[in-house]
């Protein structure tokens, strides 16, 4: 099959859940013998490479502003894609799905697939007009595509309730890496194995970094005699995405406590090391699809602390790991309780997490499901053509 991916910023994936999703999915599809092209934005890829691990990379123009970057890139990528004889054009995200009508109209034999990753209009960075457009994108994702994929059960139910559309539930996945990266990558941040909490995310308001920083500062202040808490640091891994004012606010909040480290975006061995050697990953998000950063930590056999949004509860409902969303006191209490747990209990939480990922969230299984969806769509085309030709002969 010849497949195009549109909507992501690009590959190689330096940051971003959708970017990581597209790269991992594409790698596995290529390994299964498919021809995959990922449309990328030059400002994100930072190079002009034409291929990554046998995945073809095509660059399309974009207007790099907060509101025009994604939609202009999607437009130009779509115009290019409809001339390339793809079997499948796969849109990622509800914003890019606004333009999925173009291949439906101009290349009717091409099958269009959309992945509904999250409800983007809930994100605080968007103005009213942008939220209206993203709402329209949700409708488009559920109506223009031949098949819509949702990455969580809560999103599947949302599409059914809001748009009366049955979608295909195929969750996000991770690659299980049993090789533990070296601790040396922590040194430049002043971190030690097991003595830091980590949050790995784009620094945008709905991810809740401000909640974690406030809770961590209060935890330190109220537990001066607790050696383990006083030795603990907080690593915030990620950077701004048109959210400079918010990031400035985070740095101001963190200035009250010396043990908060901002690493900016990281990738490769450094990122893997930050996952693998943390005491616990904390994800205080207010809105998600199905968070890859949480799945990645779980795949390393690490415990996680999660806000009680529905998407997190699909991953675990263990009371030791869940706290009330948008509540700094609840998060502070959960941090204290978790750090106070016996080490064996923490290790067991990590073991359970890894088993969950191995059972339900490996890319081998998820890429296979996606490939089958593509194949079924193309076979439906063949069957229709056969029926039409039979009727004409009759």
MARZA-114952 format. One record per residue (C-alpha): x, y, z. Coordinates in steps of 0.5 Angstrom, whole numbers, padded with zeros to 4 digits, always signed. Example, Ala and Ser with C-alpha at 12.3 -4.5 7.8 and 13.67 -1.06 7.14 Angstrom:
2
+0025-0009+0016/+0027-0002+0014/
// end
This chain:
394
+0000+0000+0000/+0002+0007-0001/+0000+0011+0005/+0001+0019+0006/+0001+0022+0013/-0001+0029+0014/-0003+0034+0020/+0004+0032+0024/+0009+0037+0025/+0014+0032+0022/+0019+0027+0023/+0024+0025+0026/+0020+0027+0032/+0023+0032+0037/+0017+0033+0041/+0010+0032+0041/+0005+0026+0042/+0002+0026+0035/+0009+0027+0032/+0012+0021+0036/+0005+0017+0034/+0006+0018+0027/+0013+0016+0027/+0013+0010+0031/+0006+0008+0027/+0010+0009+0020/+0016+0005+0022/+0012-0001+0023/+0008+0000+0017/+0015+0000+0013/+0017-0006+0016/+0011-0009+0014/+0012-0007+0007/+0008-0001+0006/+0011+0005+0002/+0010+0011+0007/+0011+0018+0006/+0010+0023+0012/+0009+0031+0010/+0014+0035+0015/+0015+0042+0016/+0022+0045+0015/+0022+0049+0021/+0021+0043+0026/+0025+0038+0022/+0031+0043+0022/+0034+0039+0016/+0032+0037+0009/+0033+0030+0010/+0029+0026+0005/+0028+0019+0009/+0028+0017+0016/+0029+0009+0017/+0026+0008+0010/+0020+0013+0011/+0020+0018+0006/+0019+0025+0008/+0016+0031+0004/+0016+0038+0005/+0010+0043+0004/+0010+0050+0005/+0007+0053+0012/+0006+0060+0015/+0009+0059+0021/+0004+0063+0026/+0000+0060+0032/-0006+0060+0028/-0004+0059+0021/+0002+0054+0022/-0002+0047+0022/-0008+0049+0017/-0003+0052+0011/+0001+0046+0012/-0004+0041+0011/-0007+0045+0005/-0001+0045+0001/+0001+0038+0003/-0006+0036+0001/-0005+0039-0006/+0001+0035-0007/-0002+0029-0004/-0008+0028-0009/-0003+0028-0015/+0002+0022-0012/-0003+0016-0013/-0003+0014-0006/-0008+0009-0003/-0009+0012+0003/-0009+0019+0006/-0009+0019+0013/-0010+0026+0017/-0008+0026+0024/-0012+0031+0029/-0018+0035+0028/-0015+0041+0025/-0012+0038+0019/-0019+0034+0018/-0022+0041+0016/-0019+0040+0009/-0020+0032+0009/-0026+0034+0004/-0021+0035-0002/-0018+0028-0003/-0026+0026-0002/-0028+0031-0008/-0022+0030-0013/-0019+0023-0012/-0025+0019-0010/-0021+0013-0011/-0017+0014-0005/-0019+0012+0002/-0019+0018+0007/-0017+0016+0014/-0017+0021+0020/-0014+0020+0027/-0018+0024+0033/-0012+0025+0038/-0016+0029+0043/-0021+0035+0043/-0016+0041+0042/-0021+0046+0043/-0021+0045+0050/-0014+0048+0050/-0013+0054+0053/-0008+0057+0048/-0014+0058+0043/-0018+0064+0042/-0026+0063+0040/-0025+0063+0033/-0020+0058+0033/-0024+0054+0038/-0030+0054+0033/-0026+0052+0027/-0023+0046+0032/-0030+0044+0033/-0032+0044+0026/-0026+0040+0025/-0029+0035+0030/-0035+0034+0025/-0030+0034+0019/-0026+0028+0022/-0033+0024+0024/-0036+0026+0017/-0031+0027+0011/-0026+0021+0013/-0028+0014+0010/-0026+0011+0017/-0025+0015+0024/-0020+0012+0029/-0020+0015+0036/-0014+0013+0041/-0019+0013+0047/-0025+0010+0049/-0027+0016+0052/-0026+0020+0045/-0030+0014+0042/-0036+0015+0046/-0035+0023+0045/-0036+0022+0037/-0042+0017+0038/-0045+0022+0043/-0044+0029+0039/-0044+0027+0032/-0047+0020+0032/-0041+0017+0029/-0038+0010+0030/-0031+0010+0030/-0025+0005+0030/-0022+0005+0037/-0014+0004+0036/-0010+0007+0042/-0003+0010+0042/+0002+0005+0043/+0010+0005+0045/+0016+0001+0044/+0018-0003+0050/+0025-0002+0051/+0029-0007+0056/+0035-0004+0055/+0036+0002+0060/+0040+0008+0058/+0046+0010+0062/+0045+0015+0068/+0051+0020+0065/+0045+0023+0061/+0042+0026+0067/+0049+0029+0070/+0048+0036+0066/+0042+0037+0069/+0044+0036+0076/+0040+0030+0077/+0041+0023+0080/+0037+0016+0079/+0031+0016+0083/+0032+0023+0086/+0027+0027+0082/+0020+0027+0079/+0019+0028+0072/+0014+0031+0068/+0015+0031+0060/+0010+0035+0056/+0009+0041+0052/+0009+0047+0056/+0002+0049+0055/-0003+0051+0060/-0008+0045+0060/-0002+0040+0061/-0002+0043+0068/+0006+0044+0069/+0003+0050+0074/-0001+0046+0078/+0005+0041+0079/+0010+0047+0081/+0006+0050+0086/+0005+0043+0089/+0012+0041+0089/+0014+0048+0092/+0009+0047+0098/+0011+0040+0099/+0018+0042+0100/+0016+0048+0105/+0012+0044+0109/+0016+0038+0110/+0023+0041+0112/+0025+0035+0116/+0023+0030+0111/+0030+0028+0108/+0027+0024+0102/+0023+0030+0100/+0028+0035+0101/+0033+0031+0097/+0028+0030+0091/+0028+0035+0085/+0023+0036+0080/+0025+0036+0072/+0020+0039+0067/+0022+0036+0061/+0019+0040+0055/+0019+0047+0052/+0014+0053+0049/+0009+0052+0043/+0007+0059+0042/+0006+0059+0049/+0012+0064+0051/+0008+0068+0057/+0006+0061+0060/+0013+0059+0060/+0015+0065+0063/+0010+0065+0069/+0012+0058+0070/+0020+0060+0071/+0017+0065+0076/+0013+0060+0080/+0019+0056+0080/+0024+0061+0082/+0022+0060+0089/+0025+0053+0090/+0032+0051+0088/+0030+0044+0086/+0026+0045+0080/+0030+0044+0073/+0027+0046+0066/+0031+0042+0061/+0027+0044+0055/+0025+0039+0050/+0030+0033+0050/+0030+0027+0045/+0034+0021+0044/+0038+0018+0050/+0037+0024+0054/+0030+0023+0054/+0030+0016+0055/+0035+0017+0061/+0030+0022+0064/+0024+0017+0063/+0028+0011+0066/+0031+0013+0072/+0026+0018+0075/+0023+0016+0082/+0016+0017+0078/+0013+0021+0072/+0007+0026+0074/+0002+0028+0069/-0003+0033+0072/-0006+0034+0065/-0013+0037+0065/-0015+0034+0058/-0012+0029+0054/-0013+0024+0048/-0009+0018+0051/-0002+0021+0053/+0004+0018+0050/+0009+0020+0055/+0005+0016+0061/+0005+0010+0056/+0013+0011+0055/+0014+0011+0063/+0010+0005+0064/+0013+0002+0059/+0020+0003+0062/+0016+0000+0069/+0016+0006+0072/+0010+0008+0077/+0006+0014+0075/+0002+0019+0078/-0004+0022+0074/-0010+0027+0074/-0017+0023+0075/-0019+0025+0067/-0022+0019+0064/-0017+0018+0059/-0012+0017+0065/-0017+0012+0068/-0017+0008+0062/-0009+0007+0064/-0010+0006+0071/-0015+0006+0077/-0010+0005+0082/-0012+0010+0088/-0004+0010+0090/-0003+0013+0083/-0009+0018+0082/-0011+0025+0084/-0016+0030+0083/-0015+0034+0077/-0014+0042+0078/-0013+0041+0085/-0006+0043+0088/-0008+0041+0095/-0010+0034+0092/-0003+0033+0088/+0001+0035+0094/-0002+0030+0098/-0001+0025+0093/+0006+0027+0092/+0007+0026+0100/+0004+0019+0100/+0007+0016+0094/+0014+0018+0096/+0012+0015+0103/+0011+0009+0100/+0015+0003+0101/+0020+0002+0096/+0017-0005+0094/+0011-0002+0093/+0013+0003+0088/+0017-0002+0085/+0011-0007+0084/+0007-0001+0081/+0012+0000+0076/+0011-0008+0074/+0004-0007+0074/+0005-0001+0069/+0009-0005+0064/+0005-0011+0064/-0001-0006+0062/+0003-0004+0056/+0006-0010+0054/-0001-0013+0054/-0005-0007+0051/-0001-0002+0048/+0005-0004+0044/+0006-0002+0037/+0007-0009+0034/-0001-0010+0036/-0003-0003+0034/+0000-0002+0027/-0002-0009+0025/-0009-0006+0027/-0008+0000+0023/-0006-0004+0017/-0012-0008+0017/-0016-0002+0017/-0013+0000+0011/-0013-0006+0008/-0021-0007+0009/-0022+0000+0006/-0018-0002+0000/-0022-0009-0001/-0029-0005+0000/-0026-0001-0006/-0025-0007-0010/-0031-0011-0008/-0035-0005-0010/-0032-0004-0017/-0033-0012-0018/-0040-0011-0016/-0041-0005-0021/-0038-0009-0027/-0042-0015-0026/-0048-0011-0026/-0046-0007-0032/-0045-0014-0036/-0051-0016-0034/
// end
